[in-house]
Amino acid sequence: KIKVTLTVVTQFQEIIRYGEENNLQVLLNPQPDRGISSSLQIGLQANLNADAVLFCVADQPYISSESIIKFILEFAGSGKEMGCVAFGKSTGSPCIFRKKYYKDLFKLQGDRGGKKVLLSHMDDVFIYRVSEEKELEDIDYREGTLPNQTDIS
């Protein structure tokens, strides 16, 4: 059985209000200028008792809930300590980490997400392949560019 706690980390009051209205755990990031690592660490700190944490970005709207659910379930049975989604040779969000790597996540600085930790231990990474490249698309960027991706070839 998998217990899920949804935690949203944001700097925007409208997202805080929405999250609270929908019974989500919502945390303010008072220093978003510190980069992705600050939001990641705020969320992680609030969920230290979790066996694993899954990080998603809000600007990746095409990832399907079906893909996320299958990713979590297959990761749970993989025996690996970390996981990410991929299309072809490129990885993307979401990423998941078991407790073994929490200390490494707390060492991240600036605009560095969990990908740095994943790439340091690829032998311990479960890769879930999505069926459509669009699921990895980040809408902050031009269509066709996938800046969160890392080539795993």
N, C-alpha and C positions, 0 to 999 in steps of 0.2 A: 504494500500500500504506500502511495506517495502523498505526503502532505505538502501543500503548496501555500506559501505566503507571498502575496504580491506586494512588492515595495517599489514605490516610485520616488526617484530622486530628481528634483527639479529646482530651478531658480525662479520659475514663473508662478505668480499667484493664481492665475486662472487654472493652471494644472493642479495646483494644491487644492483649490476649491473643488474641482471636478473629482479628484481622487478621494477627498474626504466625503463628498456626497455619495460616492460609490463604495464606501467602506474599505478603501485601500490604505495600506500603511504608506503615508506620504512624508517624505523628509525634504527639508530645504537644504540646498547646497548654497551656503552663504559666500562661497568663493569659486564660482564657476570658471573664473579666469585661470585657475590652477590646472584646468584641462580635464580630460576624461577621467584621469586617475582619481581626481577628487570625488566625483560622483560615484565611481565604482567603490571606493573605500568607504564612503558614507553608507551605501547600501550594504556592503559586506559587514561593516561594524554592527549594523542593526540586525544581522542574521547570522551571527557567529555560531549559534547552536545548530544551524542547519547542516545536514550531512553534505549538501552540495548547494551551490548557488548558480543560477542561470542569469546571464546578463544579456539584455536586449536593448537595442537603441530605438528611440521613438520615431526616427525618420527613415524607417525601413518598412513601409506599409504593405508591401506585397508579399511578405513572408506569411504563409498561411498558418492558421491555428493547427491544422492537421499536421503540417510539417513540424511545428514546434512540439506537439504532443508525441509524434512518432520519434522525433529526435530524443526527447527525454526518456521515453520508454526503452528505446534501443540502447541509449547510453547506460541506463540503469543496469542492463544485463551484460554490458560490454567488458567489465573488469578493468576498464581504463579509469584514470583519475581526472581526465579533462576531456572535453569534447567541443566540436564546432561543426557548423554546417558548411557545405561546399557545393560548388557546381563546377564540373570539369576539374581543372587543376587549381582553382582558386577557392580559398576559404573565406568565410564571412561570419557575421553575427546571425544568431545568438551563439554564445560560448557558455560552457558550463564547467565548473571546477568543484572538485571534492575538497574536503578540509586540508588534505595534504599540501595544497598549494595556496592556502589563505595567506600565509606569511609572505610568499612571493608577491601576491597581489598587493599587499600593504607596502611593499617596497617600490612600487611603480610611482613615477613622478611625471608631471606635466601631461601632455596630450597623448599619453601612452595607455592603451587599454590592455586587457588580458592577453591579447595576441602575442605580446612580447614573451609572456610566460609560456604560452602554448608552443611557440617556435623554439624555445629552449629545451623542450622535452617532447619532441614529436613522437617518440616511441611510446609515450603514455597518453596519446590523444586518440579518441574515438572520432571518426569523421562520418557525419551523416550527409549523404548526397541528396540535395533537393532535385526535383525533376525539371524545374524551370529556372533559368538564369535570373529572370526578373525578380524572383523571391529575395535575391541578395542586393537588389538595387537600393541605393541610398538617395532619397529625393532632395538632399541638400546639394547635389551635384548634377551636372548635365546628364541627360539621358545617355545610356550606354557606358557611362563611367562608373566603376564600382570601387571607390577609394578604400573601403574597409577590407578589401580582399587581399589575400596574400597567396602567392603562387607556391604550391606544395609539390611541384615537380622535382 
